[in-house]
Amino acid sequence: MAQAVRVGVAAGELVPDKTYSVYQLSELLGVSRSPVREALLQLAEAGLVRIARNRGFQIVLPTPHDIEEIIEIRLALEPPAARRAAQDGTEADHASLREALTRMAAALTDDDETLFWQADRAFHDRLLRAAKNARAASIIEHLRGITALLGPPTTASGRTLDEIVAEHQPIVEAVLARDGDTAEAAMRNHLERTGRLLVGNL
């Protein structure tokens, strides 16, 4: 349900600074009010909505400083994970990463942006799990949920899907070659570019 709210924001159906009632949101999502209330409490704890007692709630979009913090955390976790995935990942781990990149490329060919971003999120999740860090995978998934409120990543960052596939390609090639140095550097380059573009857009 919390993810449904994020999707509504990214799609422009829910906008910041406008006050919504739980009833309005339940109507929009086609669900009862009880799970909506629970989702809003989760989002409020994450700082993504502001609840006004007896009035409703407002969407709170991340600020440039929020994005900088998120990218800083991702830079602390994902480049070292790329190195460990390259050096210590199993053949099954590496095959899973290659498959995620293949899914991204296929979604690009089919012009299916929804499937593209699902494959992109799967790629980053699988890489962290290949590095044997499930907690980091959960943290990154949560942080990406926050940046998703800014809208579709291509719109938010100014990159095309082709460019994003091209940024992931050297990560996969280095991981498959078990080249930890190059895998770490490629992931760092990808995240630093993402951060610059997101903050610049804001």
C-alpha positions in Angstrom: 0.0 0.0 0.0 2.9 2.4 0.8 4.3 1.6 -2.6 0.9 2.4 -4.2 1.1 5.9 -2.7 4.7 6.3 -4.1 3.4 5.3 -7.5 0.6 7.8 -7.2 3.1 10.6 -6.4 5.4 9.6 -9.2 2.5 9.5 -11.7 1.4 12.9 -10.7 -1.9 11.7 -9.2 -0.8 12.9 -5.7 0.9 16.3 -5.5 2.9 18.0 -2.7 1.4 20.7 -0.6 -2.2 19.6 -1.3 -4.1 18.2 1.7 -5.8 14.8 1.0 -8.1 12.8 3.3 -7.8 9.1 3.9 -11.2 8.7 2.3 -9.9 10.4 -0.9 -6.9 8.2 -1.1 -8.9 5.0 -0.4 -11.2 6.0 -3.3 -8.2 6.7 -5.6 -6.5 3.4 -4.8 -9.8 1.4 -4.6 -9.1 0.0 -1.2 -10.6 0.3 2.3 -9.4 3.1 4.6 -7.7 0.8 7.2 -4.7 -0.2 5.0 -4.5 3.3 3.8 -4.1 4.6 7.3 -1.4 2.0 8.0 0.5 3.0 4.8 0.4 6.7 5.7 1.8 6.0 9.1 4.7 4.1 7.5 5.3 6.9 5.1 5.1 9.5 7.9 7.8 7.6 9.8 10.0 7.7 6.7 9.3 11.5 6.4 7.5 11.1 3.1 4.1 12.5 4.2 3.1 15.0 6.8 -0.1 14.2 8.7 -2.3 17.0 9.9 -4.5 15.9 12.8 -8.2 15.9 11.8 -7.3 17.4 8.4 -5.6 14.8 6.3 -2.1 14.5 5.0 0.3 16.1 2.5 3.1 14.6 0.4 6.6 15.7 1.3 9.1 15.5 -1.6 12.8 15.0 -0.9 15.0 18.1 -0.9 18.4 18.4 -2.7 20.0 17.8 0.7 17.9 14.6 1.1 19.1 13.4 -2.3 22.7 14.2 -1.4 22.4 12.2 1.8 20.9 9.3 0.0 23.6 9.2 -2.7 26.2 9.5 0.0 24.8 6.4 1.7 24.5 4.5 -1.6 28.2 5.4 -2.4 29.2 4.0 1.0 27.4 0.7 0.4 27.2 -0.1 -3.3 30.7 0.3 -4.8 32.3 -1.9 -2.1 29.5 -4.4 -2.7 30.3 -4.4 -6.4 33.9 -5.3 -5.5 32.8 -8.1 -3.2 30.3 -9.4 -5.7 33.0 -9.6 -8.3 35.6 -11.2 -6.0 33.3 -13.5 -3.9 30.0 -13.9 -5.8 29.0 -17.3 -6.9 28.5 -18.3 -10.5 24.7 -18.2 -9.7 25.1 -14.7 -8.3 26.8 -13.5 -11.5 24.2 -15.2 -13.7 21.5 -13.4 -11.8 23.1 -10.0 -12.4 23.6 -10.8 -16.1 19.9 -11.8 -16.3 18.8 -8.5 -14.7 20.8 -6.5 -17.2 19.3 -8.6 -20.0 15.8 -7.8 -18.7 16.7 -4.1 -18.7 17.9 -4.3 -22.3 14.8 -6.2 -23.3 12.5 -3.6 -21.6 14.4 -0.9 -23.5 13.8 -2.7 -26.8 10.1 -3.1 -25.9 9.9 0.5 -24.8 8.4 -0.7 -21.4 9.7 1.8 -18.8 7.8 0.1 -16.0 9.6 -3.2 -16.6 12.9 -1.4 -17.1 12.8 0.1 -13.6 11.8 -3.1 -12.1 14.8 -4.8 -13.7 17.0 -1.9 -12.6 15.9 -2.2 -9.0 16.4 -6.0 -9.2 19.9 -5.5 -10.5 21.0 -3.3 -7.6 19.3 -5.7 -5.1 21.0 -8.8 -6.6 24.4 -7.1 -6.6 24.1 -6.3 -2.9 22.9 -9.8 -2.1 25.7 -11.3 -4.2 28.0 -9.3 -1.8 26.2 -11.2 1.0 24.7 -8.0 2.5 20.9 -8.4 2.7 20.6 -5.5 5.2 22.2 -3.1 2.7 19.9 -4.4 0.1 16.9 -3.5 2.3 18.3 0.0 3.1 18.9 0.8 -0.6 15.4 -0.4 -1.6 14.0 2.0 1.0 16.2 4.9 -0.2 15.2 4.3 -3.8 11.6 4.5 -2.7 12.2 8.0 -1.5 13.9 9.2 -4.7 11.1 7.5 -6.7 8.8 10.3 -5.4 10.6 12.7 -7.7 9.0 10.9 -10.7 10.3 8.5 -13.3 14.1 8.4 -13.1 14.6 9.3 -16.7 12.5 12.4 -16.3 14.2 13.3 -13.0 17.7 12.8 -14.1 17.7 13.7 -17.8 19.2 10.4 -18.9 17.8 8.1 -21.5 17.2 4.4 -20.8 20.0 3.6 -23.3 22.4 5.7 -21.2 21.4 3.9 -18.0 21.9 0.5 -19.6 25.3 1.7 -20.8 26.3 2.7 -17.3 25.4 -0.7 -15.9 27.2 -2.7 -18.7 30.7 -2.1 -17.4 29.6 -3.0 -13.9 28.4 -6.4 -15.1 31.4 -7.0 -17.3 33.8 -6.3 -14.4 31.8 -8.5 -12.0 31.8 -11.4 -14.5 35.5 -10.9 -15.0 36.0 -10.9 -11.2 37.7 -7.6 -11.5 36.9 -6.0 -8.2 38.7 -2.7 -8.8 36.9 -2.0 -12.1 33.5 -3.1 -10.7 33.8 -0.8 -7.7 34.9 2.1 -9.9 32.1 1.6 -12.5 29.4 1.5 -9.7 30.8 4.6 -8.2 30.7 6.4 -11.5 27.1 5.4 -12.0 26.0 6.6 -8.6 27.9 9.8 -8.7 26.4 10.7 -12.1 22.9 9.8 -10.8 23.5 12.1 -7.8 24.7 15.0 -9.8 21.8 14.8 -12.2 19.1 14.4 -9.5 20.4 17.3 -7.4 21.0 19.5 -10.5 17.4 18.9 -11.6 16.1 19.9 -8.2 
